[in-house]
Amino acid sequence: MKFKELKDQLKGKSVDESLKELVSLFPGKVIFTSSFGIEDQAITHKIFSNNLDIKVVTLDTGRLFPETYEVYSQTILKFRKTIHTYFPDYLSVEKLVTEKGPFSFFDSVENRKECCKIRKVIPLTRALAGMKVWISGIRADQSGNRSQMEWLECDEDKGLFKFYPIFSWSYQDVRKYVKENNIPYNSLHDKGFVSIGCEPCTRAIEPGEDFRAGRWWWENDGSKECGCHVK
């Protein structure tokens, strides 16, 4: 299917309708990656409550917050559905930590991206293998970079379509949806954390700060991505 054709088919449809359409068009080939952030929890609810044939996966970097594991557990208990977990290659992690120590990512952007690649990007590549549609909880107002994206994209390098079902939602829209549907969410969201990744690399943000300011806050190059959503 061509990109424009798919975009035309999904245009104007609700989140639920779009997800069901993708399942119909690409049976067994639709995947959703969750980091258990509040946006991902909203989408997880859409998928599981509608019993959609979408593979839900998460990347366990080994450096996540205890609160993230708590909401992971709560999500499994609530929906009684499978969430596939992908870990980084242990030999690569051992080599990185042995040679550069446990906090090498503080030393340079290159080191940080190396850690992200080992712990997230490579496991993600394994998870996406053979899939045709990748669903993600990206929203337009999360960062300047993400505001330039579109709600549907074609990743030619990975050979799949990328769909962001709540791309136009605001942060408050997401919080309202989660509250109304009694969906488990990360308690760190109530403590100023809006974008939650690995524990050493995430902090709460202050009022007025950019949505992604709490990620890799020590860096000054303006890049606030791990590489998963960069071609």
C-alpha positions in Angstrom: 0.0 0.0 0.0 1.2 3.5 -0.9 1.7 6.1 1.8 -0.9 8.6 0.3 -3.4 5.8 -0.1 -3.1 4.9 3.6 -3.2 8.5 4.7 -6.4 9.1 2.8 -8.0 6.0 4.3 -7.2 7.1 7.9 -7.9 10.8 7.4 -10.8 12.0 9.5 -11.2 8.7 11.4 -11.2 8.6 15.2 -8.3 7.0 17.2 -10.4 3.8 17.7 -11.5 3.7 14.0 -7.9 4.3 12.8 -6.5 1.5 15.0 -9.2 -1.0 13.8 -8.5 0.0 10.2 -4.8 -0.7 10.5 -5.4 -4.1 12.1 -7.7 -4.9 9.1 -5.2 -3.7 6.5 -2.1 -5.2 8.1 -3.2 -8.3 10.1 -0.5 -9.5 12.5 1.9 -6.7 11.3 1.0 -3.8 13.6 3.1 -3.0 16.7 2.8 -0.5 19.5 5.9 0.4 21.6 5.1 1.6 25.1 7.4 3.2 27.7 4.5 3.4 30.2 4.3 7.1 30.0 0.8 8.6 30.2 0.4 8.9 26.5 1.3 5.3 26.0 -1.1 4.3 28.7 -4.0 6.0 26.9 -3.1 4.1 23.7 -2.7 0.8 25.6 -6.2 1.3 26.9 -7.5 1.8 23.3 -5.8 -1.4 22.1 -6.5 -3.7 25.0 -10.1 -2.6 25.7 -11.0 -3.2 22.1 -9.1 -6.5 21.9 -7.2 -5.3 18.9 -4.6 -7.6 17.2 -1.7 -5.2 17.9 1.5 -6.4 19.4 2.3 -4.3 22.5 6.0 -4.2 23.4 8.3 -2.3 25.8 12.0 -1.8 25.9 13.5 -2.5 29.3 16.8 -0.6 29.4 17.8 -1.8 32.8 17.8 1.8 34.1 14.1 2.5 34.5 12.4 4.2 37.5 10.8 1.9 40.1 7.6 3.8 39.4 7.8 2.7 35.8 7.9 -0.9 36.8 5.0 -0.3 39.1 2.8 1.0 36.4 4.0 -1.8 34.1 2.7 -4.3 36.7 -0.5 -2.4 37.3 -1.2 -2.4 33.5 -0.8 -6.2 33.3 -3.1 -6.7 36.3 -5.8 -4.4 34.9 -5.9 -5.7 31.3 -4.7 -9.3 31.7 -2.9 -8.9 28.4 0.6 -9.7 27.2 3.2 -7.0 26.9 6.3 -8.2 25.2 9.6 -7.1 26.8 12.8 -6.5 24.9 16.1 -6.2 26.7 19.5 -5.0 25.4 22.2 -7.5 24.6 23.9 -8.2 27.8 27.4 -8.5 26.3 27.1 -5.0 24.8 26.0 -3.6 28.1 28.8 -5.4 30.0 31.4 -4.0 27.5 30.0 -0.5 27.7 30.0 -0.3 31.5 33.3 -2.1 31.9 35.1 0.2 29.5 33.4 3.5 30.3 31.7 3.1 33.7 28.0 3.3 34.7 27.6 7.0 33.9 29.5 7.5 30.7 26.5 9.3 29.1 27.2 12.3 31.3 30.6 12.8 29.6 29.5 13.6 26.0 26.6 13.5 23.6 28.4 10.8 21.7 28.6 8.6 24.8 24.9 9.2 25.6 23.8 8.3 22.2 26.0 5.2 22.4 24.2 4.1 25.5 20.8 4.9 24.0 21.7 2.8 20.9 22.7 -0.2 23.0 19.8 0.0 25.5 17.0 1.2 23.2 17.7 1.5 19.5 19.1 -2.0 18.8 16.4 -3.7 20.9 13.7 -1.6 19.1 15.1 -2.8 15.7 14.6 -6.4 16.9 11.0 -5.7 18.0 10.1 -4.0 14.7 11.5 -6.7 12.5 8.8 -7.9 10.1 6.2 -5.4 11.1 4.4 -3.0 8.7 3.0 -0.4 11.1 4.6 1.1 14.1 2.3 2.9 16.6 3.8 5.4 19.0 2.5 7.9 21.6 4.2 10.9 20.1 2.3 14.2 20.3 3.0 17.4 18.3 3.4 19.7 21.3 6.1 17.5 23.0 8.9 19.4 21.3 9.8 21.7 18.4 11.2 18.7 16.5 8.0 16.7 17.0 5.8 19.5 16.0 7.4 19.3 12.5 6.4 15.7 12.2 3.1 14.4 10.8 0.5 12.1 12.4 1.4 9.5 9.8 4.9 9.0 8.3 6.7 6.5 6.1 10.0 5.3 7.4 11.7 3.9 4.3 14.8 2.9 6.3 12.8 0.6 8.5 10.3 -0.3 5.8 7.2 0.6 7.7 4.5 3.2 8.4 4.6 5.1 11.7 1.3 6.2 13.1 0.8 8.6 16.0 -2.9 8.2 17.0 -2.9 11.0 19.6 -0.6 13.3 17.8 -3.1 16.2 18.0 -3.9 15.7 21.7 -2.6 18.1 24.4 -1.0 16.9 27.6 -4.2 17.9 29.4 -6.3 15.9 26.9 -4.2 12.8 27.8 -4.5 13.3 31.5 -8.3 13.8 31.3 -8.7 10.6 29.2 -6.6 8.6 31.6 -8.5 9.9 34.6 -12.0 9.3 33.1 -11.1 5.8 32.1 -9.3 4.9 35.4 -6.1 3.9 33.6 -3.0 3.2 35.6 -0.3 5.9 35.0 3.2 6.6 36.3 3.0 8.5 39.6 6.0 10.6 38.6 3.6 12.5 36.3 2.2 14.0 39.5 5.6 15.2 40.5 6.6 17.4 37.5 7.8 14.6 35.3 6.1 14.8 31.9 8.5 12.8 29.7 9.9 9.8 31.5 12.8 7.7 30.3 15.7 6.1 32.1 16.1 7.2 35.8 19.6 8.8 35.5 18.6 10.7 32.4 15.2 12.2 33.5 14.3 15.0 35.8 11.1 16.9 36.6 10.6 20.1 34.7 9.8 23.6 36.1 6.6 25.5 35.0 7.2 27.1 31.6 10.0 24.7 30.6 9.9 22.8 27.4 8.1 19.4 27.5 11.4 17.6 26.8 13.6 19.7 29.0 13.7 17.0 31.7 15.4 14.6 29.3 19.2 14.7 29.1 19.0 18.1 30.8 22.8 18.5 31.0 23.2 18.6 27.2 23.2 21.9 25.3 23.1 20.9 21.7 19.3 21.0 21.6 18.9 17.3 20.8 16.3 15.6 23.0 15.9 12.3 21.2 17.3 8.9 21.9 17.5 7.9 18.2 14.4 5.7 18.1 12.4 8.3 16.3 15.2 9.8 14.2 15.8 8.3 10.7 
